[in-house]
């Protein structure tokens, strides 16, 4: 569990304002409330007490692990591994006109995701797992870290639908993906193994790979990038690798 300190309080105040920042810091420290309204953002936030929701909130909205400079104004965003929706809320706060597609396979996370995004315009939810081909999936807890680290694997008897990037592009008639955020707890090994022509239509990729748990995650990812986006720039922000497709900037 992330430890809060006075630095976090200062960042919370800078991010949300004095009153909301102090209030948020108190709620995160005590975990005595599951939902709160942040006036400065005009948004409700739902945080399940004593779960990894708290750590996800701190990492994404206090420590801002997804903060980076983008040379474009993103219109089309995919949040793969949306969890309970904090990345989506962060993106919609920065870019209110953007369209965000959220993929989350776990039922418990998905119910909180629905609550966290219900008041956001142009946000579309899919109870599904990101995959390279059409199949059925089941949710598994390989990493034994609770709601934050759930992943999927193929199972013909599974109840979760697999969704590919091309499925989303076709459904929403997109020419490009402006931001593709991937945090799918090891499934990137499978995702980048085949059917990856969509990479040439992707401007920015933000990904956390899980090589320490799933061998070859990095190899498949790096081979895909070198093949389909040879002209790119990369940054490392925290645990995330950010790829900028310079051909589409």
N, C-alpha and C positions, 0 to 999 in steps of 0.2 A: 504494500500500500504506500502511495506517495506521501511523503511527509511535508506538511505545510510549514512555512516559515515566514518571517516578516517580509522577505523579498516577494513572496507570493502575494502578500497583502498589497504591497506597493503596485505590483503588476495588475492586480484585480481592480484597484482604484483607477489606475490609468486606463484600463480597458473598459470598465463599466461605470466610472464615475465614483465619487466619494461614498455616497450613501449606498448605492447598489454594490460597490466593491467590498465595503466593510460587511454588508449583509451576507453577500455570497461567501466571503471568507469564513464568517461565523457558521453558516449552514454547512460548509464543507468540513469544518473542524468538528462540529458536534454530530453531524449526520442525523439530525432530529426531524428533518422534514424531507418529503419526497418530491415536492414541487414548489416552485417559487416564480414570481413574476419579476422580471428585470425591466424597470421602467425605461432605462436609457436605450434598450434594444427593442422595447415594446413587444417582448416575447416571453412566453412561459417556458420554463425549463423543468423537465422531469428527471429526477435522479433517484434511483432505488437506493435506499439507505443500506450501508454495509455491503455494498457490491462493488464490482470493478467500474461501475458507472462513475463513481467519484474520481477514480484515477483517470478515466478517459476525459472527464470534464476538465480536470486540472491540466492534463497534457495538451488538450486541443484548445481550450478557451482561456486558460490562465498562462501556461507556458508557451502557448501558440506554436506548437511543433510543426504546423503547416504554414507558417508565415514565410513567404518568400516573395521576391519581386517578379512580377509577370509583365512582359511587354505587351500583352494583349488584354482586352476586356473579355473575359470568358462568357460565352452565351450557352454553350452546351457542356454539361458536366455530368460525369458518372461517378457515383460514390459506391464503389464495390467493397462490400464488407462494411456497410453503413452502421452496424451496431445499433445504437439508440439515437443516432442522428446529429451528434454534436458537430461533426465536420460539415454536414449540410447546413446547419444553422449558421456556422461561421462563414461559409461561402455566400449564403443568401444575405448575410449582414453586409459583407463587403461588396457583393454584386447582386443587388435586389432583382435585377431584370433577368438573371440567368435561369435556365431550366436545368433542374437536377434530377437525375434518375438514381434512386436508391435501391441497392440490392442487399437484402439481409435474409438468410435462410432460417435463423432460429426464431421459434414462435415467441419466446419470452422477450427477446430483444426487439422483435418486430412490433409487439404491442406497445412498447415504450417509444419506438421509432414513430409509430402512428401518432402518438400523443405529442411528441416533440415537433412534428412537422405539420400538424393539422391546420395551423393558421398561416402556413407559408404558401404563397402563390407559385405555381409552375414547379411544384415538386411532386414527382410520381414515384410511388413505392411498388416494389416487386418482391414478393416473398419467394426468393430464389437464390441459387448459388451461381457465381460466375464460373464458367467452365469453357472448354474449347469445343465441345460437341453436344448434341442433343442427347440427354440421358436423364435418369432419375437419380437423385442424391439422398443421402441421409446425413443428419447433423451428428458429429462426433466431437468429443472433448479430448483430443490427443494430448494437448499440452497441460491438461489438468490445472487450468487457471480460471475456470468459471466462465461467466458470460462474455468476458473480454476476448477469450482465445478460442472460441468454438470454430470448427472448420467442417468441411463436408467431404464425403467420398462417394464414389459411385455405388449404387445398390439398385438392382432392378425392382426391388420391392420398396424402395424408398418413396417418400411422399413429397420430396422437395424437387421442384423443376430446375433443371440446369438451363442457364441463359448464357448465350455467347454475346460478345461485343457486336458482332454483325447483326444479331437479332435486334439489338437496341437501335443501331444505326438505321436499319430498315423500318422498324416500327415508327420511329419519330422522323424519318426522312431527313436525317442529318447529312450534310456534306462532310463536316469535320467534327471531331470531338476536341473541345478546347482544353478541358482538364479531365484526365482519367486518374482517379485516386484508387489505389489497390491496396487493401489490407485484408487479405483473405486467408491468413494463418496457414500458409504452406501450399494452398491450392494453386499458387502461381507456378509451381513446378509443372502442373498439368496444363494450365492456361497457356503457357508459352511453348508448349511442346508441338503444337500443330494449329492450323487454321488461324494464322496471325497476320494475314494481309491487312487487317484493320489498322495496324501500326502506322501505315503510310498516311492514314487519315487522322492521326492523333497528334495534337500540337504539344501537349504537356502531359507527362506521366509522373505521378507521385506514387512511389511504391515502397513498402517495407517487405523485404524478402526474409525468409525464415530458413536459411541454409543450415543453421545450427540444429534445427529439428528435422528438416527434410532435405537430404543430400540432392544436389544438382539443381536446386532452385536458382542459384546464381548463374550456373552454366547455361541453363535454358533461357533465362532472361537476357544475359549478355549476348548470347548468340542471336537471339531475336532482334535485339537493338542494333547490333552490328550489321545484320542482314537487311533490315527494313528501314532503319533510321541511321545510316552511316554519318550523315551530316547533323551532328547533335552536340549539345553542350550539357554538362551534368553538374549538379550541385549535390552535396550531402548535408541535410539539415536534420540533426538528431539521428533517429534510426531510419529516416526516409532518404531514398535516392530520388532526385528530381531530374528528369530527362526533358530537355527542350529540343523539339524538332525544328532545327534552324531552317529547314526547307519550307516550313509552313508559318514562320513568324511574320 
